[in-house]
Amino acid sequence: MEEKDAKKIKLNEASSLVKNYQDKTKAYLDKIDSARQNCLTETNVPDGTLSGTVTKYVGKVRDVYSCEDKQILIATDRQSAFDRNLASVPFKGQVLSLTSQWWFEKTKDLVPNHVTAVPDPNITVGVKATVFAIEFVMRGYITGSTSTSLWTNYNKGVRDYCGHTIPDGLVKNQKLEANLLTPTTKDEHDELISAAEVVSSGRMTQEQWDTCADYAQKLFAFGQETAAEKGLILVDTKYEFGQDKDGKIILIDEIHTP
């Protein structure tokens, strides 16, 4: 079979899968529409529910309650983009949370993670960890529209990107020759940073970086392979890691959410 014919068959298979999922989605439209007024936008844990001193952190999408040796992450229906909360979407929190739970379960033997219980579709209970102030962004394609995206910077003439030398002549949405780990800082506004800068700035030791970088590459490769089996493409994603009370590095937060 010629390569052109093989690509055409794969494209037709992917189109069929997309149509199938679109048809399934239509069955949920009425349910989603009826839930517009019941979005989870704020959370509150009554006094006495959790033991010890409890602190609450309100993120862009998740509310995180920390107490003693565990954390409770509640995925809300808040819609965030470009560092802003834009709206609320029915069932968004459940989709994000359950998607992560599926991937956490599938990858637990590949990379240790923080999950200890899932008592509700919106809730994840996890081990309390000291978080590394770095987001491990993996990219398989040159694309994106944010200020930190590979394409945005490449289109401006940047060729030294997060410590990687990017060759001339690439076009938007082109597949990269190899997956790239392109870290950013975890600040109010994310900033690009190289592996060498992560270590030299004291954010992580070299050993910690090497472990997390290896974990990120393994998770992304597994995610790409799993997505491809369903006719999908995992273009890029980000991972976060931390250390538990014994110093063990674990995957935290979320994984492979849309």
C-alpha positions in Angstrom: 0.0 0.0 0.0 1.3 3.4 -0.9 2.0 5.9 1.8 -0.6 8.3 0.3 -3.3 5.6 0.5 -2.4 4.7 4.1 -2.7 8.3 5.2 -6.0 8.6 3.5 -7.3 5.5 5.3 -6.1 6.9 8.6 -7.8 10.3 7.9 -11.1 8.5 7.1 -10.9 6.5 10.3 -10.2 9.6 12.3 -13.1 11.4 10.6 -15.4 8.5 11.5 -14.3 8.6 15.1 -14.9 12.3 15.3 -18.4 12.0 13.9 -19.2 9.2 16.3 -18.2 11.3 19.3 -20.2 14.3 17.9 -23.3 12.1 17.6 -22.8 10.9 21.2 -22.4 14.5 22.4 -25.8 15.5 20.9 -27.5 13.1 23.3 -26.1 15.2 26.3 -27.1 18.7 25.0 -30.4 18.9 26.8 -28.9 17.7 30.0 -26.1 20.2 29.7 -28.5 23.0 28.9 -30.7 22.3 31.9 -27.6 22.5 34.2 -26.5 25.9 33.2 -27.9 27.4 36.5 -26.2 24.7 38.6 -22.6 25.3 37.9 -20.1 24.7 40.7 -18.2 28.0 41.0 -17.5 28.3 44.7 -16.8 25.7 47.4 -16.8 25.6 51.1 -15.9 22.8 53.6 -17.9 23.2 56.9 -15.9 23.6 60.1 -15.0 20.3 61.7 -15.2 18.3 58.5 -11.4 18.1 58.2 -9.0 17.6 61.2 -6.3 20.0 62.2 -5.5 23.3 60.7 -7.1 23.7 57.2 -6.0 26.2 54.6 -7.8 27.0 51.4 -6.3 28.0 48.1 -8.5 29.2 45.3 -6.9 28.6 41.9 -8.1 29.4 38.4 -10.2 26.2 38.2 -9.6 24.2 41.4 -10.1 24.9 45.1 -7.5 23.2 47.2 -8.0 22.4 50.9 -4.8 21.4 52.8 -4.7 19.7 56.2 -2.0 17.8 58.0 -0.9 15.1 55.5 -3.5 15.4 52.7 -5.0 17.7 50.2 -8.5 17.8 48.8 -8.8 19.2 45.3 -12.2 20.2 44.1 -12.5 20.8 40.3 -15.1 23.6 39.8 -16.9 24.5 36.6 -15.0 27.8 36.2 -13.6 28.3 32.7 -10.1 29.8 32.7 -7.9 30.9 29.8 -5.1 33.4 29.4 -4.8 33.7 33.2 -8.4 34.8 33.5 -11.7 33.3 34.6 -14.1 33.8 31.7 -17.3 31.9 32.4 -18.7 28.7 34.0 -19.5 25.5 32.0 -21.8 22.8 33.3 -20.1 19.5 34.3 -16.7 20.9 33.3 -15.3 20.1 36.8 -16.5 16.5 36.7 -15.0 16.0 33.2 -11.6 17.4 34.2 -11.5 15.4 37.5 -12.6 12.1 36.0 -10.4 12.5 33.0 -7.4 12.9 35.3 -8.5 10.0 37.5 -8.5 7.7 34.4 -5.0 8.8 33.4 -3.7 8.6 37.0 -4.9 5.0 37.2 -3.4 4.1 33.8 0.0 5.6 34.6 0.4 4.8 38.3 2.9 2.0 37.5 4.9 4.3 35.2 5.1 7.4 37.5 3.9 7.5 41.2 1.1 10.0 41.8 -0.6 11.7 44.7 -4.1 10.2 44.5 -5.4 8.3 47.5 -9.2 8.6 47.0 -11.9 9.9 44.7 -15.1 10.3 46.8 -17.0 12.4 44.3 -16.7 13.1 40.5 -15.5 16.7 41.3 -13.1 15.7 44.2 -9.7 14.2 44.4 -8.0 13.4 47.7 -4.3 13.3 47.5 -1.0 13.1 49.4 0.2 16.5 50.6 3.3 17.4 48.7 5.8 20.2 48.5 5.3 21.5 44.9 8.2 22.3 42.6 7.6 25.9 41.2 7.9 24.6 37.6 5.4 23.5 35.0 6.7 20.7 32.8 5.3 21.6 29.4 5.7 18.8 26.8 5.3 19.7 23.1 5.0 17.4 20.1 4.0 20.0 17.6 5.0 23.7 16.9 1.7 25.4 17.6 -0.1 27.6 20.1 -1.3 31.2 20.5 -0.3 32.2 24.1 2.7 34.4 24.9 4.7 31.3 26.0 3.7 29.0 23.1 6.4 27.6 20.8 4.7 29.0 17.6 4.2 32.5 19.0 7.9 32.8 19.9 9.1 31.0 16.7 7.0 33.3 14.5 8.7 36.3 16.2 12.1 34.9 15.2 13.0 33.2 18.5 15.2 30.1 17.8 16.6 29.5 21.3 13.5 28.3 23.2 13.8 27.0 26.7 17.3 25.9 26.0 16.4 24.1 22.7 17.7 25.3 19.4 14.8 25.3 16.9 15.7 25.1 13.2 14.5 27.5 10.6 11.9 26.6 8.0 9.2 25.1 10.3 5.5 25.9 9.7 2.7 26.2 12.2 1.2 22.9 13.4 4.1 20.9 12.1 5.1 17.8 14.0 8.5 18.2 15.8 11.2 15.7 15.1 11.3 14.9 18.8 9.1 15.8 21.7 10.4 18.8 23.6 10.2 19.6 27.3 9.8 23.3 27.6 9.3 24.4 31.2 7.7 27.5 32.5 7.7 29.1 35.9 4.7 28.8 38.2 4.2 32.5 38.9 1.2 34.8 38.6 2.1 34.9 34.9 4.0 32.0 33.5 7.5 32.7 32.1 9.6 30.5 29.9 12.7 29.0 31.5 15.4 26.5 30.5 16.5 23.4 32.3 19.8 25.0 33.2 18.0 28.1 34.6 15.7 25.9 36.7 18.7 24.4 38.4 20.9 27.6 38.6 18.0 29.6 40.1 17.6 27.1 42.9 14.1 26.1 42.0 15.2 22.4 41.8 18.4 20.4 42.2 19.9 18.7 39.1 18.8 15.3 40.5 15.2 16.5 41.0 15.1 18.0 37.5 16.5 14.9 35.9 13.8 12.7 37.6 10.9 15.0 36.8 12.1 15.5 33.2 12.3 11.7 32.7 8.8 11.3 34.2 7.4 14.0 31.9 8.9 12.4 28.8 7.5 8.9 29.8 4.0 10.3 30.6 3.8 12.2 27.3 5.0 9.3 25.2 2.4 7.1 26.8 -0.3 9.7 26.4 0.5 10.1 22.7 0.4 6.3 22.1 -2.9 5.9 23.9 -4.4 8.9 22.1 -3.2 7.5 18.7 -5.0 4.2 19.4 -8.3 6.2 19.5 -7.5 8.3 16.4 -6.5 11.3 18.5 -3.4 13.4 18.8 -1.9 14.6 22.1 -0.3 17.8 20.8 1.0 19.2 24.0 0.3 19.1 27.8 1.8 20.1 31.1 2.7 18.2 34.3 3.4 19.2 37.8 5.4 17.4 40.4 6.1 17.6 44.1 7.7 15.7 46.9 5.9 13.8 49.7 6.9 13.9 53.3 9.5 11.2 52.6 11.1 13.2 49.7 9.6 10.9 47.0 8.8 12.7 43.8 5.2 12.3 42.7 2.9 13.5 39.9 0.3 15.9 41.3 -2.6 18.2 40.2 -3.9 16.8 36.9 -2.9 14.9 33.8 -3.9 15.0 30.1 -7.1 17.1 30.7 -8.6 18.9 27.7 
